[in-house]
Amino acid sequence: MSTLDEDLLALEAMVPVIMEVVPQEDVLTAFTCYEQPVLERAVDSLQAQAQVEDILHRHGVATPGL
């Protein structure tokens, strides 16, 4: 099972790819599908969610309601 750090590194690497290949209207849904299992595995889901949102914001992804 992966750790939160591994999950976040994977997300960091996936963000540009997802933004390039997924239609704009589906980008947030794609990230939500990845985020849910990460949050479920995290010891502190609020901290994990903040880290996920930080990664997305650094890449210019708006996260309303994520």
GITA-V867733 format. One record per backbone hydrogen bond with DSSP energy under -1.0 kcal/mol. CO is the residue of the C=O (numbers start at 1). NH is the residue of the N-H. If there is no record, write none. Layout:
BEGIN
co->CO nh->NH
co->CO nh->NH
END
This chain:
BEGIN
co->3 nh->7
co->4 nh->8
co->5 nh->9
co->6 nh->10
co->7 nh->11
co->8 nh->12
co->9 nh->13
co->10 nh->14
co->11 nh->15
co->14 nh->18
co->15 nh->19
co->16 nh->20
co->17 nh->21
co->18 nh->22
co->23 nh->26
co->26 nh->30
co->27 nh->31
co->28 nh->32
co->29 nh->33
co->30 nh->34
co->31 nh->35
co->32 nh->36
co->34 nh->38
co->35 nh->39
co->36 nh->40
co->37 nh->41
co->38 nh->42
co->44 nh->48
co->45 nh->49
co->46 nh->50
co->47 nh->51
co->48 nh->52
co->49 nh->53
co->50 nh->54
co->51 nh->55
co->52 nh->56
co->53 nh->57
co->54 nh->58
co->55 nh->59
co->56 nh->61
co->57 nh->60
co->63 nh->66
END
